[in-house]
Amino acid sequence: MKRQSEILKYLPDEDKVAFLSELLESISLSKKQGSFSPIDNCLDAWEATAEMNSVPRLSEKVWEKYNKLKSVGLIHA
């Protein structure tokens, strides 16, 4: 449970709703598959987002670099 509360600590409200929704879907999928992998994958993905949000201005700097790379054609999205 600590992992989840640390993730929630660094997410804006709209992302908290998305995280909890995805976590519930992952729990359901885990139950069907008989495996904790979907839960682990969900937590890993959101943990990375929360980690980036925990460092002041890191998210903005990452998006700035991403947009520069995209504008010169090095990223195709």
C-alpha positions in Angstrom: 0.0 0.0 0.0 2.9 2.4 0.6 3.8 2.2 -3.1 0.3 3.3 -4.1 0.2 6.2 -1.6 3.6 7.5 -2.8 2.3 7.4 -6.4 -0.8 9.3 -5.4 1.2 11.9 -3.5 2.8 13.2 -6.8 -0.1 13.0 -9.2 -2.5 15.9 -10.0 -6.2 15.2 -9.3 -7.1 14.2 -12.8 -4.2 11.7 -13.0 -5.2 10.2 -9.6 -8.6 9.3 -11.1 -7.0 7.7 -14.1 -4.5 5.8 -12.0 -7.1 4.4 -9.7 -9.3 3.4 -12.6 -6.4 1.7 -14.3 -5.4 0.0 -11.0 -9.0 -1.4 -10.6 -8.9 -2.7 -14.2 -5.5 -4.3 -13.5 -6.8 -6.0 -10.4 -9.7 -7.4 -12.4 -7.4 -8.6 -15.1 -5.0 -10.1 -12.5 -7.9 -12.0 -11.0 -8.9 -13.4 -14.4 -5.3 -14.4 -15.3 -4.3 -15.6 -11.9 -1.2 -13.4 -12.0 -0.1 -10.3 -10.4 1.7 -9.1 -13.6 -1.1 -6.6 -14.7 -1.0 -5.0 -11.2 2.8 -4.8 -11.2 2.8 -3.3 -14.8 0.2 -0.7 -13.8 2.1 0.3 -10.7 5.4 0.4 -12.5 4.0 2.7 -15.2 2.4 5.1 -12.8 5.4 5.0 -10.5 7.5 6.4 -13.3 5.1 9.2 -13.8 4.9 10.0 -10.1 8.7 9.9 -9.9 9.0 12.4 -12.7 6.5 14.7 -11.1 8.3 14.5 -7.8 11.3 16.4 -9.2 10.5 20.1 -9.6 10.2 21.2 -13.3 11.5 17.8 -14.5 8.3 17.1 -16.4 8.3 20.4 -18.1 12.0 20.0 -19.1 11.3 16.5 -20.5 8.3 17.8 -22.6 10.4 20.7 -23.9 13.1 18.2 -25.1 10.5 15.9 -26.5 8.9 18.7 -28.5 12.2 19.9 -29.8 13.1 16.4 -31.0 9.6 16.1 -32.5 9.9 19.4 -34.3 13.1 18.4 -36.1 11.7 15.1 -37.1 13.6 12.8 -34.7 10.4 11.6 -33.0 7.4 10.5 -35.0 4.3 10.3 -32.9 
